[in-house]
Amino acid sequence: MTLQGWRPGLNKVGLTKLLRDGGIGLHAATEFTGQILRGEEVRVHLGQFATLQMARAALNQIGVVTVRS
């Protein structure tokens, strides 16, 4: 899935943890969080979600604006 954009108050620690829970290493997860904060698109695979809608809901709650396949 592709992640991009963030709302003020983005939970950076929560985003990094969510990425880690998806099987991404700490260094890469931290780097992806930084890229999102810089407005860049990030492409990741998060296997802990059964559907894109579940991933979108979790990421939107953390503060990520755009989540698409």
Contacts in CASP RR format, 6 or more apart in sequence:
PFRMAT RR
TARGET T0000
AUTHOR 0000-0000-0000
METHOD contacts of the structure
MODEL  1
MTLQGWRPGLNKVGLTKLLRDGGIGLHAATEFTGQILRGEEVRVHLGQFA
TLQMARAALNQIGVVTVRS
1 43 0 8 1.000
1 44 0 8 1.000
1 45 0 8 1.000
1 46 0 8 1.000
1 52 0 8 1.000
1 55 0 8 1.000
1 67 0 8 1.000
1 68 0 8 1.000
1 69 0 8 1.000
2 41 0 8 1.000
2 42 0 8 1.000
2 43 0 8 1.000
2 66 0 8 1.000
2 67 0 8 1.000
2 68 0 8 1.000
2 69 0 8 1.000
3 32 0 8 1.000
3 36 0 8 1.000
3 41 0 8 1.000
3 42 0 8 1.000
3 43 0 8 1.000
3 44 0 8 1.000
3 59 0 8 1.000
3 64 0 8 1.000
3 66 0 8 1.000
3 67 0 8 1.000
4 36 0 8 1.000
4 39 0 8 1.000
4 40 0 8 1.000
4 41 0 8 1.000
4 42 0 8 1.000
4 64 0 8 1.000
4 65 0 8 1.000
4 66 0 8 1.000
5 36 0 8 1.000
5 39 0 8 1.000
5 64 0 8 1.000
5 65 0 8 1.000
5 66 0 8 1.000
6 36 0 8 1.000
6 37 0 8 1.000
6 39 0 8 1.000
6 63 0 8 1.000
6 64 0 8 1.000
6 65 0 8 1.000
7 63 0 8 1.000
7 65 0 8 1.000
9 63 0 8 1.000
10 36 0 8 1.000
10 37 0 8 1.000
10 62 0 8 1.000
10 63 0 8 1.000
10 64 0 8 1.000
11 62 0 8 1.000
11 63 0 8 1.000
12 33 0 8 1.000
12 37 0 8 1.000
14 62 0 8 1.000
15 33 0 8 1.000
15 36 0 8 1.000
15 59 0 8 1.000
15 62 0 8 1.000
15 63 0 8 1.000
15 64 0 8 1.000
16 26 0 8 1.000
16 29 0 8 1.000
16 30 0 8 1.000
16 32 0 8 1.000
16 33 0 8 1.000
17 29 0 8 1.000
18 46 0 8 1.000
18 58 0 8 1.000
18 59 0 8 1.000
18 62 0 8 1.000
19 25 0 8 1.000
19 28 0 8 1.000
19 29 0 8 1.000
19 32 0 8 1.000
19 33 0 8 1.000
19 44 0 8 1.000
19 46 0 8 1.000
20 26 0 8 1.000
20 29 0 8 1.000
21 46 0 8 1.000
21 48 0 8 1.000
22 45 0 8 1.000
22 46 0 8 1.000
22 47 0 8 1.000
22 48 0 8 1.000
23 47 0 8 1.000
24 32 0 8 1.000
24 44 0 8 1.000
32 42 0 8 1.000
32 44 0 8 1.000
35 41 0 8 1.000
35 42 0 8 1.000
36 42 0 8 1.000
36 64 0 8 1.000
46 55 0 8 1.000
49 55 0 8 1.000
49 58 0 8 1.000
52 67 0 8 1.000
52 68 0 8 1.000
52 69 0 8 1.000
55 67 0 8 1.000
56 67 0 8 1.000
59 67 0 8 1.000
60 67 0 8 1.000
END
